[in-house]
């Protein structure tokens, strides 16, 4: 089985969905510490007036690195959702697939829960359904509590904790092939993983560009931008544009 594991990110970039599409099972892992420097609560869309990336973000209580992602709570206020939707509408109302995509984005942003983990996982799983990605997606963090308990109990780590966590999850899921994004090649040792009967491959997105509202292409934006300019069918085709090493 091919397995992927990632933190649940807010409307993540297309390479994230390429990874989901490339594996048999994908785990949205919430048993990790929250960080303001990652993409748990924020991402970029395209500002039509400046042609620059524009930040959108989810307000949460206690933005602390001492909390786990699954413990973080969303601010219970409809105002920020309305403002975010107005910002998306203003910048993408002329996009080629606005009428197809915007109602879906509205439903996902308006989704009611106080849990950041549940909120973001719902976005990702629902977008995968619209993109006809048939990968099994696991977002139940409780089933991995025993692994986290084991990691806390080990005082001396011969293997760094991120690698040890991945190995234990792969063992639990009977995974023989772990797929990770290309940045993971600095973290995981192929020879070490083979000693645990795990093969690892790295996914690297090919060069992707598409017609946006303006002439100069702006890369590395949220999946929202990709969908607005390519629709669900066009975005599905872009999911195949990667290489494995």
URPE-V582002 format. One record per backbone hydrogen bond with DSSP energy under -1.0 kcal/mol. NH is the residue of the N-H (numbers start at 1). CO is the residue of the C=O. If there is no record, write none. Layout:
BEGIN
nh-><NH:NH>
co-><CO:CO>
END
This chain:
BEGIN
nh-><3:4:6:10:16:18:19:20:21:22:24:25:26:27:28:29:34:38:43:45:47:51:54:56:58:61:64:67:69:70:71:72:74:75:77:82:83:84:85:86:87:88:89:90:91:92:93:95:97:98:101:102:105:106:107:108:109:110:116:119:120:121:122:123:124:125:126:127:128:129:130:131:132:133:136:138:141:144:145:148:149:150:151:152:153:164:165:166:167:168:169:170:171:172:173:174:175:177:178:179:180:182:184:185:186:187:188:193:194:195:196:197:198:199:201:203:204:206:222:223:225:226:227:228:229:230:231:234:235:236:237:238:239:240:241:242:243:245>
co-><177:25:27:39:13:14:15:16:17:18:2:2:136:4:138:6:67:35:56:54:52:47:45:43:41:73:62:64:32:30:68:69:114:59:75:78:79:80:81:82:83:84:85:86:87:88:89:92:228:95:97:98:101:102:103:104:105:106:72:115:116:117:118:119:120:121:122:123:124:125:126:127:129:128:24:26:139:141:142:144:145:146:147:148:149:160:161:162:163:164:165:166:167:168:169:171:170:1:199:3:201:203:181:182:183:184:184:189:190:191:193:194:193:176:178:180:243:241:44:12:222:222:223:224:225:226:227:230:231:232:233:234:235:237:238:240:204:202>
END
